[in-house]
């Protein structure tokens, strides 16, 4: 598959071409439809998944039955490596959001590959460090910001990874229920917050449409993603 399918900051996008090609030869491709489950929380961690196309949601269910959306994964991301390297059960469920394909690689095969390819080992370490950084940011956001600011920050975190253009505006493929789980708020609260931010962004057909990138960044107390500034995406 052409490497430009995967962002440069994704696991596959980080690898040099020879290492990436060698890795892609190790597994089998599996396709999924929306709503299908890639792994279940509590399953044995026997394989690693490389997300080639599509999008998946990573969620966990706590003892009282509440579900939390931990992360959203995009093309080029790696899934399930923590359970494989930690020899432990899956700590989250991965559900397909849009049609997706993965490369399924045996856990022991992947561990041997990482042990013999320094570039893959470095990329894996950087990937784990980035996920820890994201988890720390979400925890800090929950403690330090109000709902509208947490919402703005969550949207900007996502568009830094993956943004599309709809009707001349940058958009993030995020439902209100997903945003609510991401920021630890009720869906009705998120709906009201979005209504109050209608000059900055709106929710439409399961997407968040960003009307004012710079304004949203000011509300979020963040630097705006540079690739979203400048010329209009329709220009």
TACORHU-V323821 format. One record per residue. N is the residue number from 1. RES is the residue in one small letter. PHI is phi in whole degrees, -180 to 180 (NA if undefined). Layout:
[[N/RES/PHI] [N/RES/PHI]]
This chain:
[[1/x/NA] [2/x/-64] [3/x/-64] [4/x/-73] [5/x/-69] [6/x/-115] [7/x/-56] [8/x/-65] [9/x/-94] [10/x/-84] [11/x/-60] [12/x/-67] [13/x/-68] [14/x/-76] [15/x/-70] [16/x/-72] [17/x/-59] [18/x/-61] [19/x/-66] [20/x/-62] [21/x/-64] [22/x/-64] [23/x/-67] [24/x/-66] [25/x/-84] [26/x/-88] [27/x/-120] [28/x/-121] [29/x/-85] [30/x/-132] [31/x/-101] [32/x/-135] [33/x/-105] [34/x/-54] [35/x/94] [36/x/-72] [37/x/-104] [38/x/-81] [39/x/-140] [40/x/-106] [41/x/-56] [42/x/97] [43/x/-65] [44/x/-69] [45/x/-91] [46/x/-108] [47/x/-138] [48/x/-112] [49/x/-115] [50/x/-109] [51/x/-80] [52/x/-85] [53/x/-143] [54/x/92] [55/x/-149] [56/x/-131] [57/x/-107] [58/x/-108] [59/x/-133] [60/x/-135] [61/x/-114] [62/x/-90] [63/x/-62] [64/x/-84] [65/x/93] [66/x/-72] [67/x/-104] [68/x/-124] [69/x/-84] [70/x/-82] [71/x/-165] [72/x/-121] [73/x/-112] [74/x/-120] [75/x/-52] [76/x/97] [77/x/-80] [78/x/-106] [79/x/-130] [80/x/85] [81/x/-72] [82/x/-65] [83/x/-66] [84/x/-68] [85/x/-75] [86/x/-91] [87/x/50] [88/x/-139] [89/x/-66] [90/x/-62] [91/x/-96] [92/x/-151] [93/x/-102] [94/x/-113] [95/x/-119] [96/x/-77] [97/x/-95] [98/x/-130] [99/x/-46] [100/x/-139] [101/x/-128] [102/x/-125] [103/x/-103] [104/x/-97] [105/x/-121] [106/x/-56] [107/x/-60] [108/x/-66] [109/x/-62] [110/x/-66] [111/x/-64] [112/x/-65] [113/x/-63] [114/x/-63] [115/x/-73] [116/x/-109] [117/x/-127] [118/x/-55] [119/x/-63] [120/x/-70] [121/x/-64] [122/x/-66] [123/x/-63] [124/x/-66] [125/x/-62] [126/x/-65] [127/x/-64] [128/x/-66] [129/x/-63] [130/x/-66] [131/x/-68] [132/x/-65] [133/x/-62] [134/x/-63] [135/x/-62] [136/x/-66] [137/x/-66] [138/x/-63] [139/x/-66] [140/x/-66] [141/x/-61] [142/x/-61] [143/x/-87] [144/x/-110] [145/x/-131] [146/x/-77] [147/x/-58] [148/x/-64] [149/x/-72] [150/x/-63] [151/x/-64] [152/x/-61] [153/x/-65] [154/x/-63] [155/x/-64] [156/x/-67] [157/x/-57] [158/x/-72] [159/x/-72] [160/x/-64] [161/x/-91] [162/x/-155] [163/x/-129] [164/x/-124] [165/x/-116] [166/x/-131] [167/x/53] [168/x/82] [169/x/-127] [170/x/-66] [171/x/-134] [172/x/-121] [173/x/-79] [174/x/-139] [175/x/-84] [176/x/-62] [177/x/-64] [178/x/-68] [179/x/-61] [180/x/-61] [181/x/-68] [182/x/-63] [183/x/-104] [184/x/71] [185/x/-131] [186/x/-78] [187/x/-61] [188/x/-62] [189/x/-66] [190/x/-66] [191/x/-60] [192/x/-67] [193/x/-63] [194/x/-64] [195/x/-61] [196/x/-78] [197/x/-111] [198/x/-63] [199/x/-82] [200/x/-103] [201/x/-159] [202/x/-135] [203/x/-107] [204/x/-149] [205/x/54] [206/x/77] [207/x/-126] [208/x/-101] [209/x/-102] [210/x/-92] [211/x/-92] [212/x/-143] [213/x/-63] [214/x/-63] [215/x/-65] [216/x/-64] [217/x/-66] [218/x/-63] [219/x/-61] [220/x/-77] [221/x/61] [222/x/-133] [223/x/-77] [224/x/-67] [225/x/-57] [226/x/-58] [227/x/-74] [228/x/-99] [229/x/-95] [230/x/89] [231/x/-65] [232/x/-59] [233/x/-62] [234/x/-89] [235/x/-83]]
